[in-house]
Amino acid sequence: MSLNWESTYAIAMELRRRHPEVNIEEVSLQQIYQWTVQLNEFEDDLALANDDILYAIYQDWFEENIHGL
């Protein structure tokens, strides 16, 4: 599976799986960026990242923590 900046939900779920111990409310957008680009499945231009994309990943992760299993 290949991930790119448009895969915000898939990225959020992968970060959630890899970092179950973190409190999402304490995670910065910079940390989300770092963790995302470190994913082996991530294949996109790093320069395309912006706060809107990173916040969308954050929101998906946050929502899953509240409403997910």
N, C-alpha and C positions, 0 to 999 in steps of 0.2 A: 504494500500500500504506500502510495506516495502522498505526502502532505505538502500543501502550499498555503499561502496567506489567505486564500479563500476558504480553506478547510478549518474555519475557526472552531466549530463544534468538535470535530475529530481531534484537533490539537488539544483542546481543553480536556477532552476525555483521556487522552494519552498522558497529559501532564498530571491530571488527577490520579491516574493509575500509578504513575512513577513517583509521585510526591504525596502519598496519602497522609503523611504526618503534618503537612503544613496547614496553617490556618490561612485560608484564601484571603481573608480580610487584611492580612499582614503582608501579602505578596504585592510587590510593585510591578508596574508595567515593564520596567527594565529587567526584572527577574523573569517575567514571562517571556520577554524577548530572548534572553540568554538560554533559558530552558528549551524554548522552541527551536532555536537554531542548532542546538546540540542534539536534537532528535535525529536518529539515523534515517528515519523515513522522510525528513524534511528536505524538500528540493525546490527552492524558490530563490529569487534574487533578494538578498538581505536588504538591499537598498529600498525595496518596496514597502518595508515595514513602516507603519505610522501609528500614532496613538489610537486612532479609530479602530484599526485592526487588533491591536493589542488589548484594547478595552473590550472588544467583542469576544476575544478569547477569555478574558477575565470574567465577563458576564455569563458566558456559557458555563464556565467552571463553577462560578458562584451559584447559578441557578440549579445546577446538578447537585451541588452540596445541600441545597435547601429541599429540592423536590425529588432528587434522584434516590437511588437505593443505597 
